[in-house]
Amino acid sequence: MGMIREDSRSTQASQRGLRRHLDEIVHGDCEDVLKEVPEDSIDLIVTSPPYADQRKKSYGGIRPDDYVEWFLPKADHFFRVLKPEGTFILNIKEPAVNGERHTYVIELILEMRRRGWLWTEEFMWHKKNSYPGKWPNRFRNNWERLLQFNKQKQFKMLQEAVMAPVGGWAKNRLANLSDTDKVRDESRAGSGFGKRVANWIDREMVYPTNVLHLATESSNKQHSAVFPVALPRWFIKLFTEPGDIVLDPFIGSGSTAVAAVELGRHYLGIDINREFTELSNRRVKKTQMRVPSLAERRSTYYGDNGCQ
């Protein structure tokens, strides 16, 4: 009985911790802040942590060889607070070191799988407006990884929420259909995959690819690496519903929180840099002035769970 009461007190304390931080951007280390958040309570995690050997002035920088060891304790907290049907999107890109790409991202993926994460998918963020340059042994970076991790094979995914216009290919491709196009054409490789091209006649919208073509966001000069609001917005639409909770443990300039507010989701942002915490709070407040407040939904969320 003593253990049960202790567990109950611990659960209620963590629920109060989530309530205290809900729809807020908190200054602190995400490992410390997330200790106050109950397990299985977050619907989606979208974040872009400091990359290895980058943002040294803002975050101190992490050596590529030390990156996996630095990140894994944080990933363990993410795993604990994420709901079983939730999703974790990690925006990351490995640098070149001594003339070759470092392997820390690959090593991180393998280590996270060993700790129970499923590496479900990998999206690509194509930066449409990347700055030109010249390097002796490679071309400029024009894309970044968006790694999708889940706790289980069955997870919440609202594919219709991110459907895209069918595109110009349909006009000519669907005008003259062959007999093969009118039936399910099985893969010649025997993979079990197939397609029926005729299914797309008169369709205006189609499911997107796993490549996101988005411009970088350069309007905010106060942060060293701003990803566009459109990036977290796309994943929030795909993996959450209104009223769900979105976490960004490296909130930076606040793009994830801004997208969550615009879409009617709750958010929790964390950043160890006080200047960025203040910056993102100002940015979110401006957003809240032009969209409905989440205050009523927040009250409803806690109305029946006894954590007043």
N, C-alpha and C positions, 0 to 999 in steps of 0.2 A: 504493500500500500504506500509506503514511503516513496518508493521509486515512481509509482504512478503519479503521486502528487508533485514530485519534482519535475517529471516530464511535462505535466500540465502547466506548471509555473513557467518552465522554459518555453513552451509553445506560446503561452500568452505573452511572455516578454518579447519574443521574436515578432509576434503579430503587432505588438505596440511599436516595435522598431520599424516595421514596414509602414505602419500608419504614420509615424512621425516623419518619414522620409518620402512618402508618396507624393508625386507631383512636385518634387524638389530637386535641386542640384546641390549636392553635398560636397564640401571640401574635406578631403581625407584620402587615405589609402583604401582602395576598394577591398582589400583583404580584411581590413578592420571594419569598415562600414557594413560589408555583407554578413558579418557575424551576427548583426542585429536583424537580418532578414530571414524569415522562415523558409524552410525547405519547400520545394515544389510550389512556389508562389509567383514566379515570373513566367510570362508567356513567351517573350522573345528577348534575346540579347543581341544587340547590334553594336559593334564597336570597332574602332581603329586604334589599337595601342601604339605607343611609340615604337618605331621600327629600330632594329639594331643599328647602333652608331649614328642615329639621327636624333634630332630635337635635343641636342646636348644642353643647350641653354635653358630649355623649357623643362626637361625631365631628367637631365643628367646623362642620358645615353646609356645603352646597354651593349656590351661587347657581343658580337655575333656568337662567339663560342659559349657565352654565358646565358644566351637568350632563353633557351628551353628551360633551364633550371630556374630562371627568373619568372617565367610565365606559368609554369605548371601549378604552383600553389594557388594562383589566381583562377586557373581553369577548374581546379577542384571546388572552389567556392561557387563558380558559375554552375557547375554540375549539380551542386546541392540545391541551389535556389531555383533552378529551372524546372518547370513543370514537366512531367513525363512526356507530354505531347508537345512540348515547346521546342524551339529552334534557337541555335546559336550561330550568328553570322560574324565571321572574323575577317576583317579587311587587313591584308598584310602583303608585304612584298619583300623578297630577299635582296640584299645589295650584292654588288660585285666586290670581292675581296681578293687582292693579289692576282687580279686578272681572270678570276672565275667567279661564277655565282656561288654564294655560300649556301650550304645545305640546311640551315637551321629551320626553315619552314617545313621542309620534308621531315626532318627529325622531330619537330613538334607534332606534326600530324601523327606520326607513328607512336609517339609517347602518349598522346591523348587517346588513341585507340586502345592502347594497353590499359588505360585508366577507365575504360568503359564507354568512351565516346564513339559514336558511329560517324564516320566521315561520309556523309550522305551524298554531297554534291559539291562541285566547285564552279562558281560563277566567275566571269571575267568582267571587270570594269574597264571598258575602253575609254580612255580620256580623249575626247574629241578635240580638245584645244591644248594639248601638251606643248610645252615650250620647245622650240627647235634648238639643236646643238650638234656638236661633233665630238666624237670620242675615237681614240685610235683603234680600238678593237671591238666596238659594238655600236649599235644605233641607240637612240634615246628611248627611255622607258615610255611606253604609250598605253600600258595596261597594268592593272593590279589584281591580285587574287581576292576573291570573296569566298571563303571556305564555309561550307554549311556543315554543322555538326548537330547531331540529335542524340537523345538518350535511348530511343527505341525506334523501331522501323515504322511504326504507325504514329504519325504526327499531324498536327493541324496544318492544312495547306489549302488556301482558297484560290485556286488557279484562275477562276473566272475574274477575280478582282484585278488581275494584271494583264488581261488580254489586250492585244495590240491590233491596229488596222491590218488588214490582210496584205496590203502592199501591191506594188505594180506588177509583180510576177504573175498574178492570177489572170490578168486580162488576156495575155497570149497563151499561157500554159493551159487554161481551162477552156479555151475557145475550140480547140480541136483535140478531143479526148480519144485515145486509142482504146481498143478492147481491154488491154491490161489495166488502163486507168479506171475502168468501171468495176473492177473486182479488187479484192484484197490481194496485192502483189507481195508474196512472201519474200523475205530476204534470201538472196542466192547463197549467202554464207551459212544458212541453216541456223541463224540466231534466234528464230522465233518471232522476229520483228517483221512488220509488213505495213503497207499503206494502201489506201484506196483514194486516189487523187480526186475522183468524182465527189467525194464527201464535202469538198470545199466550194462547190458550185453555189453561188449566191450568198456565200458567207462574207460578212464585212469585217469580222474580228477573228483572230486566230490566237493560239497560245504562243507566247514569246519564246525566244531562245534563251540560253544561259549566258548570253553576252549583253551587258548593259552599256549602251552608248550614251555616256553622260559627260558633259563638260565639267572641268574642275571649277571650284568656287573661289574666286580671288578677291571678292569685294571686302573681305574682312582681313585687314593687314595685321591685326593684333594677335593672330594665332598662326603658328608656324606651318600647320598642315590642316586645312579646312576641307572636309569632303562635302559635296553638294547635298542640300536637303533632299533632293530627288533620290539619292541613293538609299538612305534609311527609309524614306517614304515608300519606295517600291517594295522593300522587304516587309515593312509593317503592314501594307495592304495584303501581301501574299500570305503572311503567317499569323495575323491577328485579326480580331474583330473589335468593334467599338467597345470601350470599357476594359479591354485587356491591358496588361502592364508590360511596358517596354523598359529594359535596362540598358544603359550605356555606362560601363564602369570606367571608361576613359573619355569622358564627355567632351573635353576640349572646348570648342566654340559653341557647342549646344545644338548642332544640327539634328541629332536624333530626337532630342526633346522637342524641338520646333516641329519636326514632322509628326511626332506623336500628338501634340496639341492640335495641329491642323486636322488630324484624322480622328480626333475624339478618343484617343487612347490615354491611359495613365502612363506616367514616366517616372523613372528614378535615374538621375545622372550623378556620377561621382568623378571627381578629378583631384589629384594630389597637388595641383598647381592652383593657388588661391586666386591669382590674377585671371586664369581661365574660368574658374568657378564664377567669379563676379561678372566676367564678360558674358558667359552663357546665360546667367540669370537675367541680365539686362536684355539679352536677345529674346529669351523666352517670354519675358513680360511684355515686350512689344508685340509678340505674336498673340498673346492672350488678349490683348486689347482689341484685336480685330477678329477674333473667333470666340465662340461661346466658351465660357469657363467650365472646367471639369469639377468645380467645387461641389455641385449637386450630385454628380456621379460618385465622387469620393465619399460623400456622406452616405449614399445608398450602399456603396461597397462595404462599409463598416457597420451598417445599421443593425445587422442581425448576428454579428459574430461575438458580441460580448466584450469587445476590446475598446471601450470608450475611454 
